[in-house]
């Protein structure tokens, strides 16, 4: 089981054991990690599950066009920006570290 690390907007750290095949958004919601709003429920239609990948970006794969379009609408986007609803957890993601932005839009 990979361990995924979320850093919430207040700087709190959440180390969570994850199940391969789940997505990052649902992991955060199931564990009440602050800052992931997930207004659309994971349909890649709102961008309110945005995260910055601080460690492990190379293990996430490429962004689909729809995810990139949603990220491009954010003024705070970085090269390491991802929508957590679009990332399926794999065992290779052990140690993945994600920072949640101060605001979701």
Buried (B, 14 or more C-beta within 10 A) or exposed (E): EBEBBBBBEEEEEBEBEBEEEBBBBBBBBEBEBEBBBBEBEBEBEBBBBBBBBEEBBEBBEEBEEEBBEBBEEBEEBEEBBBBBBBBEBBEBBBEBBBBBBEEBE
